Amino acid sequence: MMRSHSLRHLTATTTTISSPSWLPKFRSSSGSALASLSFAQNPQENQQQQQKQQTQQKIYCDSSNDDKKSDSNRASSYFPKRGQELELVCESLAYKGKGVCKVADTGFVVLCDRVLPGEKFIGRVTRKKGSYAEMTKLKTLSPHWDSVDAPCEYASYCGGCKTQNLSYEAQLRAKEGQVRDLVVHVGKFSDKDPEFAGIMKPIVPCDIQFHYRNKMEFSFGPKRWFPKESLPKRGDHIENYALGLHAPGFFDKVLNIDKCLLQSEPANLVLAAVQDYWRDPQLGLSPYDVHSHSGFLKHLMLRTGSDVKTGLPELMVNFVTSSYKPELLRPLVEKISSVPEVVSIMNNVNTSVGNTSVGEEEYTLYGKSNITETLRGLTFQISANSFFQTNTHQAEVLYKLIEDCAGLRGDGSKIVLDLFCGTGTIGLTLARWVKHVYGYEVVPQAISDACRNAKLNNISNATFVQGDLNKIGGDFGNAFPKPDIVISDPNRPGMHMKLIKFLLKLKAPRIVYVSCNPATCARDLDYLCHGVGDQNIKGCYKLKSLQPVDMFPHTPHIECVCLLELS
């Protein structure tokens, strides 16, 4: 096990500007369709958690049913077999978009992908997990409530837009309900409390439901995936090479895509141009094979920004390859550079056998090495591997909510601690109103980007430090003044127990918790407000508001902005 360190000892690339991304374990939560998430602190705890999980793990379909207890008792004696076919009706959507169904007369819960509330269907059980099962849909018998026609031809097969054929209003209701369930059953906040209605805010919709993503990553592959109803007939000529998105459940097969309705129109023009040209045998280009580890082209990443002066879109194209051979890419570069919006063509070289799009080396093949975007009145430079909010339009809404929760008076008196600061976007948008911002992030490139963005916007009251917030030591708080406001925006696993203990000891007057995973968010809110019972640690915060935000329409992802105040 690695020793814990203070972040002050992890700052080889620390830059100061001064004026003077789990495999979580399920933890049972009775009465909830959504199991809570937790993680072990060491291998021994992990083993204990697994043993506890085997005896405690339960999942329920609809906690609002009066007869849920009797349903669960009947369900415990019902064990569907793998391969068994069942006729079911989807009752609701669980977190991550799986349909939640109950077996008639037993209440046994079955989760099924690609089914929606009200849909009657036949499915086949694929596996049994404790007191619930998973299945694959075979046939729809009657459509779901709020059914609409999906505008994308790939919506039924691509794993990205699972709810595109569900009306947007219904999508919002489902997401809001999922967050509410998690807060009640995982966060242990009572919805019977009169204050709860004021704490749990209605979900904020996204005004733009298509073409909202400023970044898309497509994969090259030697094996094209076809849905069953589109399988080529024997004797048909098949072009096996593919460029698109990985078929759900396959790491080695790619669904060929000519157009994605989530990305910008200029990005679709580039995608179409590459599709038309890259398979030409005369070019000598080959897709990377994850089995043989041979081939050249791995990924095509498209990023859309906007010109600061004109506001017009500008596009970065990033080819991720297994080696550096610019002569092979030259014909493609010449073709796509004719698209007016293309201002940057990059080549990330990744020689590893993994499937990551981040290269060990980066080369500029055309134009400049970054693009720009404006957010909350600030300008940000975005490189090929920079983290930046994927939905710029909705990020404006999200960051305004964060500013409101921070409660800044604009007198420049507050100290802000920005945890998981990434490229500094949240902290920098707050810097104009505060005395100083201290940001912490584990990714070195993100820290470099944050410092560059601070300089670009003439912000001098920001300090950004590289360090792993999962490995903080007892003296972590000595590295900065006591903050008035803590901003925490962790990745999907949420906050490590060490960081939660630190915050409970720090007792900052206000915490704004921003989460891309409502499940781990609810767990951390429980710890901060109610304490950590098995470690006899008391909570010291009160949840004042929780605001769900729909950042990505037609997907199961939800963002939350939570305000906690010292009680």
Secondary structure, DSSP 8 states (H G I E B T S, - for coil): ------GGGS-TT-EEE-------EEE--TT-SS-EEE--SSHHHHHHHHHHHHHH----S-TT-TTHHHHHHHHTT----TT-EEEEEEEEE-TTS-EEEE-TTT--EEEETT--TT-EEEEEEEEEETTEEEEEEEEEEE--TTB---SSTTTTT-SS-TTTTB-HHHHHHHHHHHHHHHHHHTS---TTSTTHHHHB---B--S--SS-BSEEEEEEESSB---GGG---TT------EEEEE-TT-SS-EEE-S--TTB-HHHHHHHHHHHHHTT-GGG---B-BTTTTB-SEEEEEEEEEE-TTT--EEEEEEEEESS--HHHHHHHHHHHTTSTTEEEEEEEE--SSS--S--SEEEEEEE-S-EEEEETTEEEEE-TT----S-HHHHHHHHHHHHHHHT--SSS--EEEEET-TTSHHHHHHHTTSSEEEEEES-HHHHHHHHHHHHHTT--SEEEEE--TTS--TTGGGGS---SEEEE---TT---HHHHHHHHHH--SEEEEEES-HHHHHHHHHHHHH-BGGGTB---EEEEEEEEE--STTSS--EEEEEEEE-
